[in-house]
Amino acid sequence: MTAQEADAEAARARGKVTITEIARQAGVSVPTVSRVVNGRSDVSPRTRARVEDLLRRHGYRKRPAAPGTRAALLDLVFNDLDSPWAVEIIRGVEEVAHAAGVGTVVSAIHGRTGDAREWLRNLRARASDGVILVTSALEPVLHEELRILGVPLVVVDPAGSPALDVPTVGAANWAGGMAATEHLLSLGHRRIGLIAGPPRLLCSRARFDGYRAALEGAGLAVDDSLVVPGDFRPESGFTGCIALLDLPEPPTALFAASDQMALGAIEALRQRGLRVPQDMSVVGFDDLPEVRWSAPPLTTVRQPLADMGKLAVRTVLRMTREEQPDSRRVELGTELVIRSSTARASGR
């Protein structure tokens, strides 16, 4: 009797066997065994045969599904959900997941360890097929637990440097920051303020680096007094713009590293009795649906948020079929969208 057969015999003697044990012996993930048990087609013939052989040896019997139980689930996890930016990601994820017959569970962990652990407990209970993590970072111990469970993970817009074995989907933030700043430079602006995003986020640092590269390309050094911190929310755009307006020599143009901060900045200018773009040009980043209706319509850098969500789903579904993604690091292109919030420098 082989060691594997002995394990199976011991499990039968105990009167129970788990999918986790089947997965361990087959050398596959728990979701893969679950797909075989549930008769899904998205498993390679060789893997299916190996798993089915083990199921027969163990005498495994599928437990009756509870009323309302749904198979085929993806977990979509945000740090926060209080942004139209998150809605765009969800829209892209839901479109592809729905077409694939896969349900989506949306969660927010708010960067708190307790929330992340509770989410992980719930993930185990519902046996999700994969996880898409958006602009967040799991503690290494939680990432290791996902690895042990065999749940495929894709990170969208990673907060920090992701593990080398985790595929990521992002946008060309550096190129977008550079395009926004070059646009303002082309209009004759030389004092260009920046309301930056949270420095812990890779996307924030990349947008700042693009801003700096454009200035240096024009022969200008970064003036630290023109760079103020923000957190991507409108309130930080408002306070950041006020800080810039209170400088002895305010900027003539402003690049806000998110659309919401740009809208906050426009409100600050309005309350100061200043006009956009006559008194200050403003550029945002994201191209959220509402900015084309702002007053004035916002010039911004479009990042393909919905497309990022779509690609993340396609990638994680490939991984559930034990296929490798074409690339571990994907950056989708950004595009400058010129509207009415920017104009030539007035010469003041």
C-alpha positions in Angstrom: 0.0 0.0 0.0 1.4 3.4 -0.9 1.6 6.3 1.6 -1.2 8.1 -0.3 -3.4 5.0 -0.1 -2.6 4.6 3.6 -3.7 8.2 4.1 -7.0 7.5 2.3 -7.6 4.4 4.3 -7.0 6.2 7.6 -9.4 9.0 6.5 -12.1 6.4 5.7 -11.4 4.7 9.1 -12.0 8.1 10.8 -15.2 8.4 8.9 -14.5 11.7 7.3 -12.3 13.4 4.8 -12.0 17.1 3.9 -11.6 18.9 0.7 -8.4 20.5 2.2 -6.9 17.0 2.5 -7.9 16.0 -1.0 -6.3 19.2 -2.3 -3.1 18.5 -0.3 -2.7 15.1 -1.8 -3.6 16.2 -5.3 -1.1 19.1 -5.1 -3.8 21.6 -6.1 -5.8 24.4 -4.4 -8.9 23.9 -2.4 -11.0 25.9 -4.9 -9.9 23.5 -7.6 -11.1 20.5 -5.7 -14.4 22.4 -5.0 -14.8 23.0 -8.7 -14.4 19.3 -9.5 -16.8 18.3 -6.7 -19.4 20.8 -8.1 -19.0 19.6 -11.7 -17.6 22.8 -13.1 -15.8 22.7 -16.4 -13.0 25.1 -15.7 -10.5 22.5 -14.6 -7.9 20.8 -16.9 -8.6 17.1 -17.8 -5.4 15.9 -16.2 -6.1 17.7 -12.9 -9.8 16.6 -12.9 -8.8 13.0 -13.3 -6.3 13.2 -10.5 -8.8 14.8 -8.1 -11.6 12.5 -9.1 -9.4 9.5 -8.4 -8.6 10.8 -4.9 -12.3 11.5 -4.3 -13.1 7.9 -5.2 -10.3 6.4 -3.0 -11.4 8.5 0.0 -15.1 7.7 -0.6 -15.8 11.4 -0.5 -19.5 12.4 -0.6 -20.5 15.9 -1.3 -22.6 17.5 1.5 -26.0 18.7 0.5 -25.9 22.4 -0.2 -27.7 24.7 2.2 -30.7 26.6 0.7 -29.5 29.7 -1.1 -25.9 28.5 -1.2 -24.1 29.9 -4.3 -21.1 28.4 -5.9 -18.5 30.3 -7.8 -17.6 33.4 -5.8 -15.0 36.1 -6.0 -14.1 38.4 -3.1 -13.4 42.0 -4.0 -11.7 43.8 -1.1 -11.2 47.5 -0.7 -9.5 49.5 2.1 -12.4 51.9 1.9 -15.6 52.2 -0.2 -16.4 55.9 0.3 -15.3 57.0 -3.2 -16.8 57.0 -6.7 -13.4 55.6 -7.7 -14.3 52.3 -5.9 -17.7 52.3 -7.8 -15.9 52.3 -11.1 -13.7 49.4 -10.1 -16.8 47.5 -8.9 -18.6 48.2 -12.2 -15.8 46.6 -14.2 -15.4 43.6 -11.9 -19.2 42.9 -11.9 -19.5 43.1 -15.7 -16.9 40.3 -16.3 -17.8 38.3 -13.2 -21.5 38.3 -14.2 -20.8 37.2 -17.7 -18.7 34.3 -16.3 -21.5 33.3 -14.0 -19.5 34.2 -10.9 -20.8 36.1 -7.9 -19.0 39.0 -6.3 -18.7 39.7 -2.5 -17.5 43.2 -1.8 -15.8 44.0 1.5 -14.0 46.9 3.1 -11.3 46.2 5.7 -10.4 49.9 6.5 -6.7 49.0 7.0 -7.5 47.4 10.4 -6.0 44.0 11.3 -9.2 42.9 13.1 -11.4 43.7 10.1 -8.9 41.8 7.8 -9.0 38.7 10.1 -12.8 38.8 10.2 -12.9 39.0 6.5 -10.5 36.0 6.2 -12.8 34.0 8.5 -15.7 34.8 6.3 -13.7 33.9 3.2 -13.0 30.4 4.5 -16.7 29.9 5.3 -18.0 30.8 1.9 -15.1 29.1 0.0 -14.5 31.9 -2.5 -12.6 30.9 -5.7 -10.4 34.0 -5.7 -9.6 37.4 -4.2 -9.1 40.8 -5.8 -7.5 43.2 -3.4 -7.8 46.9 -4.3 -5.3 49.7 -3.1 -4.8 47.8 0.1 -2.1 45.6 1.7 -2.7 42.5 3.7 -0.3 41.7 6.5 2.2 39.0 5.5 0.6 36.5 7.9 -2.8 37.0 6.2 -1.2 36.7 2.8 0.4 33.5 3.9 -3.0 32.1 5.1 -4.4 32.9 1.6 -1.5 31.0 0.1 -2.1 28.0 2.4 -5.8 28.0 1.4 -4.8 28.0 -2.2 -7.0 31.0 -3.0 -5.7 32.9 -6.1 -5.0 36.6 -5.3 -4.7 39.6 -7.7 -3.9 43.1 -6.5 -5.3 46.2 -8.2 -3.3 49.4 -7.7 -1.1 47.9 -5.0 -0.5 50.1 -1.9 3.1 48.9 -1.6 5.5 46.5 -3.2 3.4 43.3 -3.6 4.8 39.8 -3.2 6.7 38.6 -6.2 4.2 35.8 -6.8 1.1 38.0 -6.7 -0.1 39.4 -10.1 -0.9 43.1 -10.1 -3.0 45.4 -12.3 -2.4 49.1 -12.3 -2.4 52.2 -14.4 0.5 54.2 -15.9 0.5 56.7 -13.0 4.0 58.1 -13.8 3.0 58.8 -17.4 -0.3 60.4 -16.2 1.4 62.7 -13.8 3.9 63.8 -16.4 1.1 64.4 -19.0 -0.9 66.5 -16.6 2.1 68.7 -15.7 3.3 69.0 -19.3 -0.1 70.2 -20.3 0.1 73.0 -17.8 3.7 73.8 -18.9 2.5 74.0 -22.5 0.0 76.7 -21.5 2.8 78.8 -20.2 2.5 78.0 -16.4 5.7 77.9 -14.5 4.5 77.9 -10.9 2.5 74.7 -10.8 1.2 73.5 -7.4 0.7 69.8 -6.6 -1.7 68.3 -4.1 -0.2 64.9 -3.7 -1.8 61.6 -2.6 -0.9 59.5 0.4 2.9 58.8 0.2 2.4 55.2 1.3 0.7 54.4 -2.0 2.7 53.5 -5.1 0.3 55.4 -7.3 0.8 58.6 -5.3 4.5 58.4 -5.5 4.4 57.6 -9.2 2.2 60.7 -10.0 4.5 62.9 -8.0 7.5 61.5 -9.9 5.8 62.2 -13.2 5.1 65.8 -12.0 8.8 66.2 -11.1 10.0 64.7 -14.4 7.9 67.1 -16.4 9.2 70.1 -14.5 12.8 68.9 -14.8 12.3 68.3 -18.5 11.3 72.0 -18.8 14.4 73.1 -16.9 12.5 73.8 -13.6 13.3 72.5 -10.2 10.6 71.2 -7.8 9.6 74.0 -5.4 8.8 72.2 -2.2 6.5 75.0 -1.1 4.3 74.2 -4.0 3.8 70.6 -3.0 1.2 70.0 -0.3 -0.1 66.6 1.1 -3.5 65.1 0.4 -5.4 61.9 0.9 -7.4 61.7 -2.4 -10.6 63.1 -0.6 -12.2 66.5 -1.4 -11.5 67.9 2.0 -7.7 67.6 1.5 -8.0 69.2 -1.9 -9.8 72.1 -0.3 -7.3 72.6 2.5 -4.3 72.0 0.2 -5.5 74.6 -2.2 -6.0 77.1 0.7 -2.4 76.5 1.8 -1.2 77.2 -1.7 -3.3 80.3 -2.1 -1.8 81.7 1.2 1.7 81.5 -0.1 3.4 84.9 -0.8 3.4 83.9 -4.5 0.7 81.4 -5.2 0.8 79.1 -8.2 -1.0 79.9 -11.4 -1.9 76.3 -12.0 -2.6 73.2 -9.9 -2.3 69.5 -10.4 -4.4 67.5 -8.0 -3.5 63.8 -7.8 -7.2 62.8 -7.8 -10.4 64.2 -9.2 -12.0 64.5 -5.8 -9.1 66.6 -4.5 -9.4 68.7 -7.7 -13.1 69.3 -6.9 -12.2 70.3 -3.4 -9.6 72.7 -4.7 -12.1 74.3 -7.1 -14.5 74.9 -4.2 -11.6 76.6 -2.3 -11.0 78.9 -5.2 -14.6 79.7 -5.5 -14.8 80.7 -1.8 -11.8 82.9 -2.3 -13.6 84.7 -5.2 -11.2 83.2 -7.8 -12.2 81.8 -11.1 -11.2 78.6 -12.9 -9.4 78.7 -15.2 -9.0 82.5 -15.5 -7.3 82.9 -12.1 -6.0 79.3 -11.7 -5.9 76.3 -14.0 -6.7 72.9 -12.4 -6.0 69.4 -13.6 -7.2 66.2 -11.8 -6.6 62.5 -12.1 -9.0 59.6 -12.6 -11.8 61.0 -14.9 -14.6 60.0 -12.6 -18.0 60.3 -14.4 -19.1 63.5 -12.5 -16.1 65.7 -13.4 -17.4 66.3 -16.9 -20.4 68.0 -15.2 -18.3 70.1 -12.7 -18.2 73.9 -13.1 -16.1 74.1 -15.2 -15.8 70.6 -16.7 -12.5 69.3 -15.3 -9.3 68.6 -17.3 -8.0 65.4 -16.0 -6.0 62.2 -16.5 -8.2 59.3 -17.3 -7.2 56.1 -15.7 -9.1 53.0 -16.9 -10.7 52.1 -13.6 -13.4 49.8 -15.0 -10.9 48.1 -17.3 -8.6 47.5 -14.4 -11.4 45.7 -12.6 -12.2 43.7 -15.7 -8.6 42.6 -16.2 -8.3 41.6 -12.6 -11.3 39.3 -12.8 -10.0 37.7 -16.0 -6.6 37.2 -14.4 -8.0 35.6 -11.2 -10.3 33.3 -13.2 -7.4 32.1 -15.3 -5.6 31.4 -12.0 -8.5 29.3 -10.8 -8.1 27.2 -13.9 -4.4 26.8 -12.8 -3.3 28.9 -15.8 -0.5 31.4 -15.4 -1.3 35.1 -16.3 0.6 36.4 -19.4 2.3 39.0 -17.1 2.7 39.4 -13.4 2.8 43.2 -13.6 0.3 44.9 -15.9 -0.1 48.7 -16.3 -2.9 50.0 -18.4 -2.4 53.3 -20.2 -3.7 56.7 -19.0 -4.9 59.5 -21.2 -5.1 63.3 -20.7 -8.6 64.6 -21.2 -8.7 68.3 -21.9 -11.8 70.2 -20.8 -12.5 73.7 -19.6 -10.6 73.9 -16.3 -7.3 74.8 -17.9 -6.2 77.9 -19.9 -3.1 79.8 -20.9 -1.2 81.5 -18.1 -2.5 85.1 -17.6 1.0 86.6 -17.0 0.4 87.6 -13.4 
